[in-house]
Amino acid sequence: MVWSMTKPKRKKKRKKPLPSDEFRNVKGVKRERMIAERKARQLTQAQLGKLVGCSTAMISAIESGRVKPGLEVSLQLEVVLETSIFELFPDL
């Protein structure tokens, strides 16, 4: 019988993903209508952000569907883009 001084290797436990982790990278619907309205008025995201009163990053996140706009932002977007909220955000 051979004795060794090393520890036996353990099997690594695999972490099971939590239900909330499964959908972590799923993004919302891209806001095609909002992008089209902004471009029709020849506005950049930065210019639209200044008119609405939020950051360029916020406008980008709203357009890509990562963030749902708050009430104040969506009302300002409605005024600036002269389009109803329901047309800009049909999925809300």
N, C-alpha and C positions, 0 to 999 in steps of 0.2 A: 504494500500500500504506500502510495506516494503522498507526502504531505507538502503543501505549498504555503508560503507565507503571505500570499496576496489574497485580497478579499475577493469573494465571488462577485461577478458583475451583476448589477441589478437591471431589470428591464425598466426603461423609462416609461412613465405614465403619460399617456396622451391626454391633453386637456380637451374636454368636450366643449364645443362652443355653446355659449348661453343663447337662449332664443333671441335676445336683443342684439347679440353680436352678429347673427346671421345676416341681418338687413342693415348693418352699419354703413356699408358703402353704397347702398341703393339711393339714387337721387330722385328727386321729383321730376315732373314734366318740364321740359325746356319751354320757356316763355317766348315762343316764336312771334306771337302777336305783339308783345311788348318790344321786342327787338325791331320788328318791322316798323312800328310806329315811331320809335326813337330815330331810326335811320331815315324815315320819310321826312322828319323834321331836321335832318342833318345835324343831330346832336351826338356828341360823344358820351360815354358813360360818365365821365368827369363833369361835363356840362350839365347833364341830366341830374346828377347827384347834387350839384350846387343849387339847381332850381327847386329840387324836391326838399333839400335840407338833410341829405344823408351822404355817406361816403361813396366813393367810386367802387370800393370793395363790396358794399351792400348792394349796389345796382347790379354788379357782376354776379353776385350770389343769387339775387332774385331772378335774373335772366337765365342763369344756368339751372335753376330749380333746386338749389341747395337750401334756400331759405324762403319761407313764406313771408310776404310783407305784412307789417303791422297795419293797423287801421289808419294811423296818421300818414304813413308813407303811401299806402294805396290810395288814399283820398287825394294826396298831393300829386301822385302820378296821374290820376284821373283828370285833375285840373290842367296840369302841364301838357299832357299828351292829348287832351280833349277827346278822350275815349272813355266809355263806361268801364267800371271795375270788372263787370261780368264779361266783357269782351277781352280785356287784358288778361284776366285770370279765370278762365272758364272752369278750371278744376277746383276752385276754392268754394 
